Amino acid sequence: MVDIAELLTDLADESADLDRMVAGLSTMDWSRPTPAQGWTIAHQIAHLAWTDDVALLAVTDPARFTEALAAAAEDPTGFVDRGAVEGLAPPSELLTRWRTGRELLGAALAVMPAGVRAPWFGTAMSATSMATGRLMETWAHGQDVADTLGVARRPTARLRHVAYLGYRTLGHSFAAHGRPVPSEPVHVALAAPDGTQWTSGPEDARDRITGSALDFCLLVTQRRHRTDLALRATGPVATDWLDVAQAFAGPPGVGREPAGARS
């Protein structure tokens, strides 16, 4: 069980790393297109600010969040893009809103009672689940920004949260893509940034995935195509999982093309 205070510290640190990447950018740089089709750097930060605001609503006012959820259901494939577009603003204003929103959300999650679950898109979330999801999204969208700016980020121990969420969402990944949820377990063994190993799933499982934690996190956040990653899958479930892996909620993501297809 992850301590919520430790998790919120990691979330704040992940947000601060991305903040440092974008805080000094020119207005022109904020308008640079990122690997997410149709999204600039400003869209990336606007999306994070919007999601933090929606998460805060889910934690502090579930009734109003339910209304927002109903509105999203009317446009299930477009409401995320709409939220990013509607959140666009001059860089200084956007940064202030993102900083304020993430601090408010962190404070709300810190006092959320154990055992209480907030409504979310297609599920309900505990404080630790919500914080883990926010860290995953912050890291993933931060990767888009880093790729746009040509910044090589050093992997940190915070990736363990992303990797864990990626493992936990195996069933969701298949279901989101309209495939039967497999009953066979998968063992995941990942080389951590510090040289240790992170493992999930039964040791004796026939289906297995091995590789670096960074590559696994890039896979489950759909920031790289499976063919561009040094992940090894053994068994049919593990092999199929590499095609549909998705740590985030909602409809299936479009993923990324192989590097060769982009050149």
N, C-alpha and C positions, 0 to 999 in steps of 0.2 A: 504494500500500500504506500503510495507516494504522499509525503507530507504536503498539505496544501500551501503552507508558507514557503517551502522550498520550491514548489512548482511555480508559484506566483513570482518568486525571485527570478527563476529561469525565464519566465515569460517577459518580465520587465527587462531582463538583460538582452533577450532576443530582439525585443522592440527597440531598445537603445542602439543595438548594432545597426539595425536598418535606419533608424533615425539619423545616425551619424553619416550614413551613406548619402542621404538625400538632403540633409539640412543645408549644406553649402552649395547646392546645385543652382545653376542659373534658371531663369524662367524658360529659356529655350530647352535646357536639358530635361526639365519636368515634362516637356511635350514630346520627348523622344519615344518612339514606339518600342514596346517590349515584346518578348516572344509570345505573349498572350495576344492572339489576334484582335486588333482593334483597340488595344489598351496601351496607353502611354504610362510613363512612371506616375503621373498624376492620377490616372485611373487606379493604379495599384494601391496607392495610399488612400484614395477615396474609398475604395472597396474595404480596406481594413478598418477605416473609421466608421463606415456604414455598418459593418458586421459587429464591431464593438458596441455600437449604439443599439443594434437589434438584440444582441446578447444581454446587454444591461436591461433592456426592456423585459426580456424573458425572465431574468432573475428578480427584478423589482416590481414588475407589473404584468403577471402572466395573462391577465384578461386582455390587456391592450396588445400583448404579443400575439394572442390568438387571433385578434382582428387583423394584424399584419400578416399572419400566416395564411389567413383566408384570402387576402389580397394577392399574396404570392402564388397561391394555388391557381389563380385565374391566368397566370402567365408563368408556368413552372420552368420554362427554359429561358425566359428573358428577364426575370425579376432581379437576378444578380447583376447583370449588365446594367439594368436600369438604375439600380442602387448606386453603382459606381459613377454613372453618367450624372445622375442628379446630385451627387456629392462633390462634383468638380468645383473648384474655387481657386483663387490666387494662391500660390504656394504657401505664403505665410499664414493665411487663414486656414488652409487645409492642414498644415502641420499643427497649428494650435488646436484644431478640432480633434485630430487624431490623438495628440498627446493628452488632452483633457479626457477624451472618451475612454482611452485605455486605462488611465488612472482611476476613473470612476468605476469601471468594470472590475478592476483588480480589487478595489476596496469592497465592492459588493460581494465578490466571490470569497473574500477573506472572512466574511461574517455569515456566509450562507450556512445554515445548520446542516450537520451531517445527516444523511438520510433523505434530505429534501432534494427533489429533482425538478429542474426547470424545464418547461416545454421547449422543444427545438424542432427543426425541420425533419419530420419523419421519426422523431424519437424524443426522449427526455434525457436531460443531462444533470449529473451531479456537479458540484463545484469543481472537482478534480477533472472530470470529463470535459467540462466547458473550458477550463484553463488549458488543458492539453490540446483541445481543438484550436484554441486561439493561438497557441504557440506554433502548432503545425502550420496554420495559415500564414502567420507572420513569417516563419522561416521560408515557406514556399513562395510567397509573393516577394520576399526579400531576394530569393534566388533569381526571380525574373528581373528585378532591378539590378542585381549584381551582373547578370549576363548582359544586360543592356549597356552597363557602364564598363564592362570588361574587367570587373573586380573578381579576383579569385578569393573566395571566402575560406577561411580555415575551419574545418569541421570541429565542433565542440561536443562536450558531453551532453549538451542539451538535445542532441539528436536522438537520445534514448527515448524521449517522449514521442517523437515523431515515429520512430521505429515501432514502438509499442502500439501506438494507435494504428499504424499500418497493419500490424499483425492482427489486432483486435477486429479490424474491419474486413477480414477475409470474406465472411458471409455476405456482408453488405455489398462488397465489390461484385460478387457474382449476381446477386439479386438486382442491383442497379442496372446491370447489363442484360437483364432478362434471362439469366441462366439459372438452372437449379443450384441451390446452395449445397455444396458437397458435405457429406457426413464424415469423410476421411480427414483425420488431423494432418497438419503440416508442421514439421519442425523447421524453425528458422535459426540459423547460426550466423551471426554477423561480426565482422572485425570492427571493433570500436576505435574511435580516433586515438585513444591512449594505448592501443595495442592489446587490450583485453578483448574478451568475447561476450557479446550479448546473445542470449538464447531465449526462444519462446517455443512452446509446444512440446509434445511428448518426445523424449529422446529416441524412442523406438519407432517413431512414425516412419512409414515407408516413403512418404512424400516429403521432400526436403528442399530448402532454399539456402544457399550459402553465398557469401560475398561480403563486400564492405557495407558498413552501416550507412555510409553516405550514398552509395548506389541504391540501396534498398529505399532510403528516404526519397531520393529523386524519382524512383519508380512509383511509390505509393502516392506521391503528390502529383504525379504525371508531369514532372518537369523534364524528363528525358524518356526517349523511347527505349524499350527493353533491349533492342539490338545495340544500343550505345552504352550499355552497362555491363560490367563484369559480374553478373549474377548467374549462378548455376542452379538450375531446377532439376530435381530428380522426381519422377512420378508424374502421372497425368494431371492431378489436381494442382500441384505446384507449377507445372508448366503452363496450364491454362490461367492460373492466377496472375502470372506475369503479364498477360494480355489485358486483364480487367482490373488490376489493383487500383484502389481508390480509397484514400483515407478520409476524404471529405464527404459530407452529407449531400443529398440531393440527387438529381439525375446524373447519368453517366457523363463524365468529362470527355472532351474531344481528344485529350492527350496531345502529344507532340510527334511530329514526323521524325523518321530517322535522320541522322546528321547528313547522310548522303543525299537525301531527298531535298534538303534545304540548300545545298550548294549549287 
